[in-house]
Amino acid sequence: MSILATLGRVQLSTKLTLCLAVTSTLILGSYGFIQLREEERDLRSTAEHDLRLFGAAVGLSVEQSMRRSSDADVERTLQELEKRDPAVDVLVFNPAAQLTASSWGAVTSRALVQDHVPAAVRGYEADLFFTGERGLNSLVGVFPLRDASDHSLGAVAVVWPLDELRRDLDATLHTAIQSVLSLVAGTTLVGWLLALVFVKRPMRRLTEAMKAVEAGDFVTRVPHHGEDEVGVALAEFNSMVQLLRDARTQLIAESEARERLEAELQRLDKLATLGQLSAGLAHEIGSPLQVLNGRARSIAARTDIPADVARSAGIIDDQSDRITRIVEQLLNLTRRSPAQLRSIRLPATVQAIVDLMETEARRRNVSLRFEYEPDLPPVLADPDQVQQVAMNLITNALRAAPAASGAVVVRVGRPGSTDQLDVEPGVCLSVSDNGPGLPPETARRMFEPFFTTWKDRGGTGLGLAIVRSIVAEHGGTVDVESNGAGSRISVIFPVPSNGVTAVAS
């Protein structure tokens, strides 16, 4: 495990270089070892061939001398061989396997051949074998000697030193080692350069680009060439960065649009609240203010009162007129503009609000799902006010849905029996949640202005009142269904009849 951990910290280019070096060493080393063994076999085969020729020549000369029964000729033959190649030892044995003659210094080699002589004396085939460490000290050949009648004359043994063969093998080994090391070094260097150019540098650029993207730079790009695996990976990274950049731009735009829409809706809510207050104020103080204004004018018109009383009555008259004008200005400021009715597709209009509320739903950890039936007829409505209705209904549903397990379903479809609404023709917008449901008293009063169960969460009690006002202005209907498993508010917008065009209400 420690080796794997160590390799895990090594750079990829270094790993590839090491793998290439080890692989080339194994392959080239194996090839060099095989070549060295082949060379050794060839040298041994050559040495055996030369020894057979040499032994046959020596045996023939010794046989002729023995046939003449001339030991002097045998001695002269051995002396001549000693002069030509002092390193070669020759020993002559009689049919009893006893040593009868040898070249100078060959007595020390007797122990090498003594055990092989009896078999050679009795047989017809020469016996060749290698001696020493790894069989490279000397090559020994024992050759049988026969007379003309094929009777044994003994045997001649030749001990051939292999010093030259060892030198050739050592030279071949050194050459093989140098060649393998040179090839491994060259292959490793080339592999390292290739890994540096095609792996390490692209990966370093990719890492730097990733750090830049992590820091928020979505403009960075990694240059790449070729269509290999690394090139494809870099191209895919560039594509991913472009997708992230586009998604980020879209999220920023959607966030800005949502903030603008929320600000506008908040402004409308504030205006609606102010309008309700203004309307209530005008209703509650209108009559007393008219009485006060009339009495002040009557007093100011009399001539039989002191001047200071007349002056005070005039001031009361002026200030009451001023209060009336202020209330009228408030009513003019907060009075909602008439609905601009036109033929619209309700699913597309509601979809924009659902998309807008996705962020709020995720923040509350509530599932928000939108469903709609295909081929719905267009409705006659003001798209801005329809979106305000959808916004208020979805906001209330998200508040009612439990955190973590909450679910809100927004549906646009044809009215059905489950909607408990008897308005035809039309298109139904329903918003349901899986909250605790509504108590009967809350369900009865929920559309009243300033009635709210969300005071601790910033509720004003005007959202559903505005919904009912807008729906009524569009000629639609709104209904509430609630039980212990949740609530559903359904709104039906009318479908324009044939030949009816959009007009201002």
C-alpha positions as CSV (number, residue, x, y, z in Angstrom):
1,M,0.0,0.0,0.0
2,S,2.9,2.4,0.7
3,I,4.2,1.8,-2.8
4,L,0.8,2.6,-4.3
5,A,0.6,5.7,-2.1
6,T,4.0,6.8,-3.2
7,L,3.1,6.2,-6.9
8,G,-0.1,8.2,-6.4
9,R,2.0,11.3,-5.6
10,V,4.2,10.9,-8.7
11,Q,3.3,12.9,-11.7
12,L,1.7,11.2,-14.7
13,S,4.6,12.0,-17.0
14,T,7.1,10.5,-14.6
15,K,4.9,7.4,-14.2
16,L,4.8,7.0,-18.0
17,T,8.6,7.5,-18.3
18,L,9.3,5.0,-15.5
19,C,6.9,2.4,-17.1
20,L,8.6,2.9,-20.5
21,A,12.1,2.6,-18.9
22,V,11.2,-0.6,-17.1
23,T,9.4,-2.1,-20.1
24,S,12.2,-1.3,-22.5
25,T,14.7,-2.7,-20.0
26,L,12.9,-5.9,-19.7
27,I,12.4,-6.3,-23.4
28,L,15.9,-5.3,-24.5
29,G,17.5,-7.1,-21.6
30,S,15.6,-10.3,-22.5
31,Y,16.6,-9.9,-26.2
32,G,20.3,-9.3,-25.2
33,F,20.2,-12.3,-22.9
34,I,18.8,-14.5,-25.7
35,Q,21.4,-13.2,-28.1
36,L,24.2,-13.9,-25.6
37,R,23.0,-17.4,-25.1
38,E,22.9,-17.9,-28.9
39,E,26.4,-16.5,-29.2
40,E,27.6,-18.9,-26.5
41,R,26.0,-21.9,-28.2
42,D,27.6,-20.8,-31.5
43,L,31.1,-20.5,-30.0
44,R,30.7,-23.9,-28.2
45,S,29.6,-25.5,-31.4
46,T,32.6,-24.0,-33.3
47,A,35.0,-25.1,-30.6
48,E,33.6,-28.7,-30.7
49,H,33.9,-28.7,-34.5
50,D,37.5,-27.5,-34.4
51,L,38.4,-29.9,-31.6
52,R,36.9,-32.8,-33.6
53,L,39.1,-31.9,-36.6
54,F,42.1,-31.4,-34.5
55,G,41.5,-34.7,-32.6
56,A,41.0,-36.6,-35.8
57,A,44.3,-35.3,-37.2
58,V,46.2,-36.1,-34.0
59,G,44.6,-39.5,-33.7
60,L,45.5,-40.4,-37.3
61,S,49.1,-39.4,-36.7
62,V,49.3,-41.3,-33.5
63,E,47.6,-44.4,-35.1
64,Q,50.2,-44.5,-37.9
65,S,53.1,-44.2,-35.3
66,M,51.5,-47.0,-33.2
67,R,51.1,-49.2,-36.2
68,R,54.8,-48.9,-36.9
69,S,55.4,-49.6,-33.1
70,S,57.4,-46.4,-33.0
71,D,57.1,-44.7,-29.7
72,A,59.7,-42.2,-30.9
73,D,57.3,-41.1,-33.7
74,V,54.6,-40.6,-31.1
75,E,56.9,-38.4,-28.9
76,R,58.0,-36.3,-31.9
77,T,54.3,-35.8,-32.9
78,L,53.5,-34.6,-29.4
79,Q,56.5,-32.3,-29.4
80,E,55.5,-30.7,-32.7
81,L,52.0,-30.1,-31.3
82,E,53.5,-28.6,-28.2
83,K,55.5,-26.2,-30.3
84,R,52.6,-25.1,-32.4
85,D,50.1,-24.6,-29.5
86,P,51.6,-24.9,-26.0
87,A,48.2,-24.4,-24.4
88,V,46.8,-27.6,-25.9
89,D,47.5,-30.8,-23.9
90,V,47.6,-34.2,-25.6
91,L,47.7,-37.5,-23.8
92,V,48.0,-41.0,-25.3
93,F,46.7,-44.1,-23.6
94,N,47.2,-47.8,-24.5
95,P,44.4,-50.4,-24.8
96,A,44.7,-50.9,-21.0
97,A,43.8,-47.2,-20.5
98,Q,47.3,-46.5,-19.2
99,L,49.1,-43.3,-20.0
100,T,52.0,-44.0,-22.5
101,A,52.8,-40.5,-23.7
102,S,51.8,-36.9,-23.3
103,S,52.8,-33.4,-24.3
104,W,54.8,-31.3,-21.9
105,G,52.7,-30.2,-18.9
106,A,49.8,-32.4,-19.9
107,V,50.2,-34.7,-16.9
108,T,48.1,-32.2,-14.8
109,S,45.2,-32.7,-17.2
110,R,45.2,-36.5,-16.7
111,A,42.6,-36.2,-13.9
112,L,40.2,-34.5,-16.4
113,V,40.2,-37.4,-18.8
114,Q,41.1,-40.5,-16.7
115,D,37.4,-41.5,-16.2
116,H,36.5,-41.1,-19.9
117,V,39.4,-43.1,-21.4
118,P,38.1,-46.7,-20.7
119,A,34.9,-46.0,-22.6
120,A,36.8,-44.5,-25.5
121,V,39.2,-47.5,-25.7
122,R,36.3,-49.9,-25.9
123,G,34.1,-47.7,-28.2
124,Y,34.3,-46.1,-31.6
125,E,32.8,-42.6,-30.9
126,A,34.8,-39.7,-29.6
127,D,33.7,-38.3,-26.2
128,L,33.7,-34.4,-26.0
129,F,32.8,-32.5,-22.8
130,F,33.3,-29.1,-21.2
131,T,34.9,-28.6,-17.8
132,G,35.2,-25.8,-15.3
133,E,32.8,-23.1,-14.0
134,R,29.9,-22.9,-16.4
135,G,31.9,-25.3,-18.7
136,L,34.2,-22.5,-19.9
137,N,37.6,-23.6,-18.6
138,S,38.4,-26.1,-21.3
139,L,37.0,-28.5,-23.9
140,V,38.1,-32.1,-23.6
141,G,37.9,-34.7,-26.3
142,V,38.8,-38.4,-26.0
143,F,39.2,-40.1,-29.3
144,P,39.5,-43.9,-29.8
145,L,42.5,-45.3,-31.8
146,R,42.1,-48.4,-34.1
147,D,44.5,-50.4,-36.3
148,A,43.7,-51.6,-39.8
149,S,42.0,-54.7,-38.3
150,D,39.7,-52.4,-36.2
151,H,41.5,-53.5,-33.0
152,S,41.8,-51.0,-30.3
153,L,45.2,-49.3,-30.0
154,G,44.1,-47.1,-27.1
155,A,42.9,-43.5,-27.0
156,V,44.2,-40.0,-27.4
157,A,42.9,-37.2,-25.2
158,V,43.0,-33.5,-26.1
159,V,42.4,-30.8,-23.6
160,W,41.6,-27.6,-25.4
161,P,41.7,-24.4,-23.3
162,L,38.7,-22.0,-23.8
163,D,40.4,-18.7,-22.9
164,E,39.6,-17.2,-26.3
165,L,36.0,-18.3,-26.1
166,R,35.6,-16.7,-22.7
167,R,37.1,-13.4,-24.0
168,D,34.7,-13.5,-26.9
169,L,31.7,-14.1,-24.5
170,D,32.9,-11.3,-22.2
171,A,33.2,-8.9,-25.1
172,T,29.8,-9.9,-26.3
173,L,28.3,-9.4,-22.9
174,H,29.9,-6.0,-22.4
175,T,28.6,-5.0,-25.9
176,A,25.1,-6.3,-25.1
177,I,25.0,-4.4,-21.8
178,Q,26.2,-1.2,-23.4
179,S,23.7,-1.6,-26.2
180,V,20.8,-2.3,-23.9
181,L,21.7,0.7,-21.6
182,S,22.0,3.0,-24.6
183,L,18.7,1.9,-26.1
184,V,17.0,2.1,-22.7
185,A,18.4,5.6,-22.1
186,G,17.4,6.7,-25.6
187,T,13.9,5.3,-25.3
188,T,13.4,6.7,-21.9
189,L,14.6,10.2,-23.0
190,V,12.3,10.1,-26.0
191,G,9.4,8.8,-23.9
192,W,10.0,11.6,-21.3
193,L,10.0,14.3,-24.0
194,L,6.8,12.9,-25.6
195,A,5.1,12.7,-22.2
196,L,6.3,16.3,-21.4
197,V,4.9,17.6,-24.7
198,F,1.7,15.6,-25.1
199,V,0.7,14.9,-21.5
200,K,2.4,17.0,-18.8
201,R,2.1,20.5,-20.5
202,P,-1.6,20.0,-21.6
203,M,-2.5,18.7,-18.1
204,R,-0.7,21.6,-16.5
205,R,-2.6,24.0,-18.7
206,L,-5.8,22.2,-17.8
207,T,-5.1,22.4,-14.1
208,E,-4.4,26.2,-14.4
209,A,-7.6,26.6,-16.3
210,M,-9.6,24.7,-13.7
211,K,-8.2,26.9,-10.9
212,A,-9.1,30.0,-13.0
213,V,-12.7,28.7,-13.4
214,E,-12.9,27.9,-9.7
215,A,-11.9,31.5,-9.1
216,G,-14.7,32.8,-11.3
217,D,-13.0,33.2,-14.6
218,F,-15.3,31.7,-17.2
219,V,-13.5,33.3,-20.2
220,T,-10.4,31.1,-19.9
221,R,-9.7,28.5,-22.6
222,V,-7.2,25.7,-22.9
223,P,-5.5,25.7,-26.3
224,H,-5.3,22.2,-27.8
225,H,-4.2,20.6,-31.0
226,G,-5.0,17.2,-32.5
227,E,-7.8,14.7,-31.9
228,D,-6.1,12.3,-29.5
229,E,-7.6,11.5,-26.1
230,V,-5.9,14.6,-24.4
231,G,-7.1,16.9,-27.2
232,V,-10.6,15.6,-26.9
233,A,-10.5,16.0,-23.1
234,L,-9.3,19.6,-23.5
235,A,-12.0,20.4,-26.1
236,E,-14.7,18.9,-23.8
237,F,-13.4,21.1,-20.9
238,N,-13.6,24.2,-23.1
239,S,-17.2,23.2,-24.0
240,M,-18.0,22.7,-20.4
241,V,-16.6,26.1,-19.5
242,Q,-18.7,27.7,-22.2
243,L,-21.8,25.9,-20.9
244,L,-21.0,27.1,-17.4
245,R,-20.5,30.6,-18.7
246,D,-23.9,30.6,-20.5
247,A,-25.6,29.1,-17.5
248,R,-24.1,31.7,-15.2
249,T,-25.1,34.5,-17.6
250,Q,-28.7,33.1,-17.7
251,L,-28.8,32.7,-13.9
252,I,-27.7,36.3,-13.5
253,A,-30.3,37.5,-16.0
254,E,-33.0,35.5,-14.3
255,S,-31.9,36.7,-10.9
256,E,-32.0,40.3,-12.0
257,A,-35.4,39.8,-13.6
258,R,-36.7,38.1,-10.5
259,E,-35.5,41.0,-8.3
260,R,-37.1,43.5,-10.6
261,L,-40.4,41.5,-10.6
262,E,-40.3,41.1,-6.8
263,A,-39.6,44.8,-6.4
264,E,-42.5,45.6,-8.7
265,L,-44.8,43.2,-6.9
266,Q,-43.8,44.6,-3.6
267,R,-44.5,48.1,-4.9
268,L,-47.9,46.9,-6.1
269,D,-48.6,45.3,-2.7
270,K,-47.6,48.5,-1.0
271,L,-49.9,50.5,-3.3
272,A,-52.7,48.0,-2.7
273,T,-52.2,48.4,1.1
274,L,-52.2,52.2,0.8
275,G,-55.3,52.0,-1.4
276,Q,-57.1,49.9,1.2
277,L,-56.1,52.4,3.9
278,S,-57.1,55.3,1.7
279,A,-60.4,53.8,0.8
280,G,-61.1,53.1,4.5
281,L,-60.0,56.5,5.5
282,A,-62.2,58.2,2.9
283,H,-65.1,56.1,4.0
284,E,-64.7,56.6,7.7
285,I,-63.9,60.4,7.7
286,G,-65.8,61.4,4.6
287,S,-69.1,62.1,6.2
288,P,-67.8,63.7,9.5
289,L,-65.5,65.8,7.4
290,Q,-68.3,67.1,5.2
291,V,-70.4,68.0,8.3
292,L,-67.4,69.8,9.8
293,N,-66.7,71.6,6.6
294,G,-70.4,72.7,6.2
295,R,-70.6,73.9,9.8
296,A,-67.3,75.9,9.5
297,R,-68.6,77.6,6.3
298,S,-71.9,78.5,8.0
299,I,-70.1,80.0,11.0
300,A,-67.7,81.9,8.8
301,A,-70.6,83.4,6.8
302,R,-72.3,84.9,9.8
303,T,-71.9,88.6,10.5
304,D,-72.9,88.7,14.1
305,I,-69.9,86.9,15.5
306,P,-66.6,88.2,16.6
307,A,-63.8,88.6,14.0
308,D,-61.6,86.0,15.7
309,V,-64.4,83.4,15.7
310,A,-65.0,84.0,12.0
311,R,-61.3,83.8,11.3
312,S,-61.1,80.4,13.1
313,A,-64.1,79.1,11.2
314,G,-62.4,80.1,7.9
315,I,-59.3,78.2,9.0
316,I,-61.3,75.1,9.8
317,D,-63.0,75.4,6.4
318,D,-59.7,75.6,4.6
319,Q,-58.1,72.8,6.5
320,S,-61.0,70.5,6.0
321,D,-60.9,71.1,2.3
322,R,-57.2,70.4,2.5
323,I,-57.9,67.0,4.2
324,T,-60.4,66.2,1.5
325,R,-57.9,66.9,-1.2
326,I,-55.2,64.8,0.4
327,V,-57.6,61.8,0.7
328,E,-58.6,62.2,-3.0
329,Q,-54.9,62.3,-4.0
330,L,-54.3,59.1,-2.1
331,L,-57.2,57.4,-3.8
332,N,-56.0,58.6,-7.2
333,L,-52.5,57.4,-6.5
334,T,-53.4,53.9,-5.3
335,R,-56.4,53.2,-7.6
336,R,-55.4,50.2,-9.8
337,S,-55.4,50.8,-13.5
338,P,-58.2,49.1,-15.4
339,A,-57.3,45.7,-16.6
340,Q,-56.1,45.5,-20.2
341,L,-57.9,42.4,-21.4
342,R,-56.7,40.5,-24.3
343,S,-56.5,36.9,-25.5
344,I,-53.6,35.1,-23.8
345,R,-52.4,31.5,-23.3
346,L,-52.7,30.9,-19.6
347,P,-50.0,28.1,-19.3
348,A,-47.2,30.2,-20.7
349,T,-48.2,33.2,-18.5
350,V,-48.3,31.1,-15.4
351,Q,-45.1,29.2,-16.4
352,A,-43.1,32.4,-16.1
353,I,-44.1,32.9,-12.4
354,V,-43.5,29.2,-11.6
355,D,-40.0,29.5,-13.0
356,L,-39.5,32.7,-11.0
357,M,-40.6,31.0,-7.7
358,E,-38.3,28.0,-8.2
359,T,-35.6,29.7,-6.3
360,E,-37.8,30.5,-3.4
361,A,-39.1,26.9,-3.4
362,R,-35.6,25.6,-3.2
363,R,-34.7,28.0,-0.4
364,R,-37.6,26.6,1.6
365,N,-36.8,23.0,0.5
366,V,-40.2,22.6,-1.0
367,S,-41.0,20.7,-4.2
368,L,-42.7,23.0,-6.8
369,R,-44.2,21.3,-9.8
370,F,-46.1,22.7,-12.8
371,E,-48.6,20.8,-14.8
372,Y,-50.9,21.9,-17.7
373,E,-53.2,20.3,-20.2
374,P,-52.3,20.6,-23.9
375,D,-54.5,22.4,-26.4
376,L,-56.2,24.7,-23.9
377,P,-58.2,27.6,-25.4
378,P,-57.0,31.2,-24.8
379,V,-58.5,33.3,-22.1
380,L,-59.5,36.9,-22.0
381,A,-57.3,38.5,-19.3
382,D,-54.6,41.0,-18.3
383,P,-51.3,39.0,-18.3
384,D,-49.7,41.2,-15.6
385,Q,-52.7,40.8,-13.2
386,V,-52.9,37.0,-13.9
387,Q,-49.2,36.8,-13.0
388,Q,-49.9,38.7,-9.8
389,V,-52.7,36.2,-8.9
390,A,-50.4,33.3,-9.6
391,M,-47.6,34.9,-7.5
392,N,-49.8,35.5,-4.5
393,L,-51.3,32.0,-4.6
394,I,-47.9,30.3,-5.0
395,T,-46.4,32.4,-2.2
396,N,-49.2,31.4,0.2
397,A,-48.8,27.7,-0.8
398,L,-45.0,27.8,-0.2
399,R,-45.6,29.3,3.3
400,A,-48.2,26.6,4.1
401,A,-46.1,23.6,2.8
402,P,-43.9,21.9,5.5
403,A,-40.2,22.3,5.1
404,A,-38.2,19.3,3.7
405,S,-41.3,17.3,2.8
406,G,-43.4,20.1,1.3
407,A,-44.9,19.9,-2.1
408,V,-46.7,22.5,-4.2
409,V,-48.5,21.7,-7.4
410,V,-49.5,24.4,-9.9
411,R,-52.0,23.2,-12.5
412,V,-53.6,24.8,-15.5
413,G,-56.4,22.8,-17.2
414,R,-60.1,22.6,-17.9
415,P,-62.5,22.9,-15.0
416,G,-63.7,19.5,-13.7
417,S,-66.0,18.1,-11.2
418,T,-63.2,18.0,-8.6
419,D,-62.8,21.8,-8.9
420,Q,-66.4,22.3,-7.5
421,L,-66.8,25.2,-9.9
422,D,-69.7,25.6,-12.2
423,V,-68.2,28.1,-14.7
424,E,-68.2,27.1,-18.3
425,P,-66.4,27.7,-20.6
426,G,-63.1,28.6,-18.9
427,V,-59.6,27.6,-18.0
428,C,-58.8,26.8,-14.4
429,L,-55.6,27.8,-12.5
430,S,-55.3,25.8,-9.3
431,V,-52.5,25.9,-6.6
432,S,-52.4,23.1,-4.1
433,D,-50.1,22.3,-1.1
434,N,-49.7,19.4,1.4
435,G,-49.8,21.7,4.4
436,P,-51.9,21.2,7.5
437,G,-55.0,22.7,5.8
438,L,-57.2,25.6,6.8
439,P,-59.6,25.8,9.8
440,P,-63.2,26.7,8.8
441,E,-62.9,30.2,10.3
442,T,-59.7,30.9,8.4
443,A,-61.2,29.6,5.1
444,R,-64.2,31.8,5.5
445,R,-62.3,35.0,6.2
446,M,-59.1,34.5,4.1
447,F,-60.2,36.9,1.3
448,E,-61.0,39.7,3.7
449,P,-58.5,42.7,3.6
450,F,-55.9,42.8,6.4
451,F,-56.9,39.3,7.6
452,T,-53.8,37.1,7.9
453,T,-52.4,34.2,9.8
454,W,-48.8,35.0,8.8
455,K,-48.2,38.2,10.8
456,D,-45.0,36.7,12.3
457,R,-43.8,36.1,8.7
458,G,-44.6,39.5,7.3
459,G,-48.1,38.8,5.9
460,T,-50.3,41.9,5.3
461,G,-53.6,40.2,4.7
462,L,-54.0,41.8,1.3
463,G,-52.7,39.1,-1.1
464,L,-55.8,37.0,-1.3
465,A,-58.0,40.1,-1.2
466,I,-56.2,41.4,-4.3
467,V,-56.6,37.9,-5.9
468,R,-60.3,38.0,-5.4
469,S,-60.5,41.6,-6.7
470,I,-58.6,40.8,-9.8
471,V,-60.6,37.6,-10.5
472,A,-63.8,39.5,-10.0
473,E,-62.7,42.2,-12.4
474,H,-62.0,39.5,-15.0
475,G,-65.4,38.0,-14.6
476,G,-64.0,34.8,-13.1
477,T,-64.5,32.8,-9.9
478,V,-62.3,31.6,-7.1
479,D,-62.9,28.7,-4.7
480,V,-61.0,27.1,-1.8
481,E,-60.8,23.4,-0.8
482,S,-59.1,22.4,2.4
483,N,-58.7,19.3,4.5
484,G,-56.2,17.9,6.9
485,A,-53.9,16.8,4.0
486,G,-53.5,20.3,2.4
487,S,-55.4,23.1,0.6
488,R,-56.2,24.0,-2.9
489,I,-57.3,27.4,-4.3
490,S,-58.8,27.3,-7.8
491,V,-59.4,30.2,-10.1
492,I,-61.3,30.1,-13.4
493,F,-60.7,32.7,-16.1
494,P,-63.3,33.0,-18.8
495,V,-62.7,32.0,-22.4
496,P,-63.7,34.7,-25.0
497,S,-66.6,33.8,-27.1
498,N,-66.3,33.7,-30.9
499,G,-66.1,37.1,-32.4
500,V,-65.3,38.8,-29.1
501,T,-62.1,40.9,-29.1
502,A,-60.0,42.1,-26.2
503,V,-61.2,45.4,-24.8
504,A,-60.3,47.4,-21.7
505,S,-62.5,46.6,-18.8
